[in-house]
Amino acid sequence: MGRANAPACNRELGAELRKRREAAGVTASKVAHLAGWDRTKVTRIESGNVGVSTVDVLFYLGACGVYLRDAKELLRLCRTAQENPGYWLSPHGEWLEGSLETLIYHEATADRSISYEPSVVPGLLQTPSYARVLIERSSARSRRNADDALRIRMERREILHRWNPAEFVFFVHERALRSEIGSAEVMHEQLLHVVLMAALGHVSLRIVPEDAQFGGAFRVFEYRKHDPLVYLDGFLTGVFIEDGDVVGDYYRYLMPDLQAIALGAGESREFAATLADEYDRGSPPDARVEEEQLQPGV
């Protein structure tokens, strides 16, 4: 089957439009009828396989009975998709980051997800206790917002347990496992959970040795029908990149080195299990980090 190559931003926009339509209880055929389109145009818009103008978006939302005041974010996303620069920024919000919504969508639709995390355990592998410490330290959140952020992060983990799940490869720096977050008890539980998740057939843990350096956290999403997408997470904004040259550099230069230097899957599970035992008996050497160094980790 050939690749559809629908741009990632178009796919996200199409999915958001479809959610609005379904929430309104309107069929795709009715949208096509009211907008004066062929039924296939609605299908192609929702799959991201056709570019749309802001007028198209307004026609679509009008057919769904969505008010303009509720369409601001979709119109912004539409303009980004039209420009198609090969990357886009998603500013972080108060507790449910804009980039997190986008990340969840692409994470859920990818056929293979490869991530590198240099400082904390990846979000999809975090336990509630570990995640709460990171969330509460990452910013001055209210208790309610922290609870909401924790709930969302825990719900995201269900992607690892779906029927016919995608493949997940987690490259985690040794530093992230030795940095004590919360307490030795929290870390013991967290490391045991990592070992358990790494035993799943579609999940691979690869630990990067302490003396290796590969820069900041990143993710690469691979699709059977679309070009790959790279996500870079920052403190104030997340960056999504699908420019072929930039994404290609990750595969040509970074990934081979990362794969070559990381421990194998079996060695990585044994290493994590050994660290879990050390935390159970007391904090491993050089385990604590300054609080201001902590990043929330998604």
N, C-alpha and C positions, 0 to 999 in steps of 0.2 A: 504494500500500500504506500502511495506517495505521501510526502510530507505536505501538510496544509500550510505551514509557515505563517500562520496568523500571528501578527505581532502581539507580544505579551500584554501590552497596554490595551489593545483592542479586545483581547480575550477577557481581561478584567472588566472593561466597560460593558461588554456583552453580558457577562454574568450578572453584573449589578442591574442592568436593565431587565434581565429576565426575572431577577428577584422581585423587582418592583411590580412587574406584570403579574407574577404568580400571587404576590401579596394582595393585589387588587382583584384577583379572581377573574382576570381577563384572559381569553385565549389568544394565541398567536394569530389565528385566523381573523379574529375581531380587530386586532391591532392593524393588520394588513388592510382590512376593509376600510377602517376609519381613516387610515393614513393614505389610502389610495395606492398601496403597494401590492406587488405580487407576494404571495405567501412565502416564497423562498427567500425574499429579502429579509424578512423578520428572522428566519432561521440563520441566515448568514450573519446578520448583525449580532445575534445572541451568541454565535460561535466565535465571533471575532474575525471572520473570514472576509469581511468587507469593511472598508473605511466608512465612517459616518460623519456628517456635518452636525453642527449644533442645531441646525434646523431639523435634521432627521431625529435627533434626540428629543427635541421639543415636540415633534409630531408623535413620536413613540410614547413619550410620557403623557402627552395630552390624551391619547387614546386609552391610556391606563387610568386616567383621572388623577394623575399626580400633579400637585400644584408647583408652580415655578419656585416658590420659596423652599420647596423640598428637593429641588433639582440642582442646587448650586454646585455641590461636589461632583455630580455626574457631568455637568457642563465643563467644569474644570478638567476632569479626567478626559473628556472628549477633546478639548483643545490640545491637551498633551498628546493624545493619540494621533491627532491630525498633524502635529508638528513632527512626530516620529523621529526624535533626535537620536534614538538608540539608547537613551537612558532617561530616567526621570527621578525627581526627588519627592519624598513623602514626609512632610514635617511631622514630628512627634506631637501628640496631643497631651492632655492632662493625665489620662491613665490608659486609655485604649488608643495607642499610637496609630496615626494614619498609615504609617508604613507597616504596622502589624496586620491591619486588615488586608492590605495588599499581599503581604507575606503569607498569610494564612491561605489566601486564594491560590497563589502559585504553588505553595507547598502541597496543597490538597490535590492539585491537578497534575503534578509532575510524575513521571514514570520512574525517575531516579533522582535522589537528592544527595549531594555531596557537600559536607560542611567542614570548615576548619574553625576551631575555637581555641584561642591561645590563653585565655585567662579564667574561664569558668566552665562548668559542665554545661553542655548544650541544653537549651530550654526543653526540647522534646524528651530529654533523659532526666530531667530534674525531679526530685521528690518534692512534696508539698513543703516540708520543713526547710529544705535548702532554698527553694524558690522564694518562700516568704522572706527569708533574711535578705536576699538580693533585692527583692521588690521594695521592701521597707527602707533599705539603705540607699537605693538608687536616686530617690528624690523625696521631697517633703510631701508625701501623699497623705490624704486623709485615710482613716482606718477603712472606711467603706470602699474607697477607690482601690486601696491595696487589696482588699478582699476580692473585689471584682477582677483586678488584674491577675490575682492568683487563680481564681476560678477559670478564667479564660486560658491561662497557661496549662492548667491541668486538663481542660477539655481538649486542647490541641494535641495532647499526648495520645488521644484515642486514634489518631491517624496511624499509629504504629500497630494497632490491633484491628484494622479494618479487614473485611473479607477481600482477598486478592490485593494485598497492600503493595505499595511501591517499594523500591529498594532504597535503603538508607545507609550511607557510609559516613561515619562520624570520625573525623581526625581531631583528636583532642590532645592539646599539649600537656606534657607531664606536669607543668606548673599549675595548670587548672585543677588537677587532682590533688596536688600537695598544698594548695592554698586553703587553709581552714576557714570555712564559711560557717558561722554560727558557733559550732562546738565540735569536739571530736565525735560525739554521739551522732550529731547531724551528718557528719562526713562519713561515718561508718555505715549508716543507713543509705546514704547517697551512693557510695561506692558499691555496696551490695546490689542496689537497684541497677546501676550501670552494668554490672556483670550479668545480671538476670536478663536485661534487655538485649545485651550483646549476644546472648545465646539464641535469640530468635533467628530463624533462617534468612530473613530479609534484612537484618540489621548487622552491620559490621562496625566494630570499634577498632580504630587504629591509633595507638598512642605515639605522639611525637616526642622524642627524647628531650631532656632538659636543655641541652646545649644547642639545639636547633632553633633557628629563628625564621619565621615566615610572614611577619607583619601582622596586620589586624584580621579580625574574624571575617569570613566570607562564606557564601553558599553558592553552589552551582545547581540549577535545576535543569534536568534533561527530560525531553519529551520525544515520543516516537513520531509525532506529527508536526512538531514545531522546532524552531531553533532553540538552543539552550539559553538560559537566562542566569545572570549573576546578580546576587544581592550583597551589598556591603552595608553593614550596620554601624551607624555612628550615634553619638550621644544626643544630638539634636535632630538628625535627619537620617533616613535610610535612602540608599541609592540603588535603583534597579538598572541594570545595564544589559542590553541585548545587541549592542553594536558588535558585528562579527569579528572585527580585528581585536577589540578589547577582550571579548569572551574567548577568542581563540588563543590569546596569550596565556590564559589560565591553563589551557590544555597543553600548549606547546612548551611552556617554561616552568610553570609552578607545579602543576599536578604530577608530572613525572618525578620531580625532586621530592615532593611530599610523599608520594607512594614509596619511593626508594628508601627514604630515611626512617619512615614510621615502622614501628614494630608490627609484625604480622597479627592477624586477628586472634589466633590462639595465644600468642605471647601477650597481647594486649589484655585479654581477659584474665590471664594469670597475674599480670602486673597489677591490674585493678583489684583483684581479689587479695593479693598480698598487701596492698595499701589499706584495704578495708580492715584487714586483720591488725595492721599497725595502729589504725585509728581506734580499734576496739581495745587495744592495750595501752593507748596513749597517743598523743599527737605526733605525727611524723616530723622529722627534722625540717626546719625552714618552712613550716606549714602556714604560719600566720602572715597576713598581708595587711597593709594599712587600709582602713575603711574607705578612704577617698579613692583608692585604686579600683574598687569594685565597680563593675558594670553589670547591668541587669541580666544580660544574656538572653537571647531569644531563640 
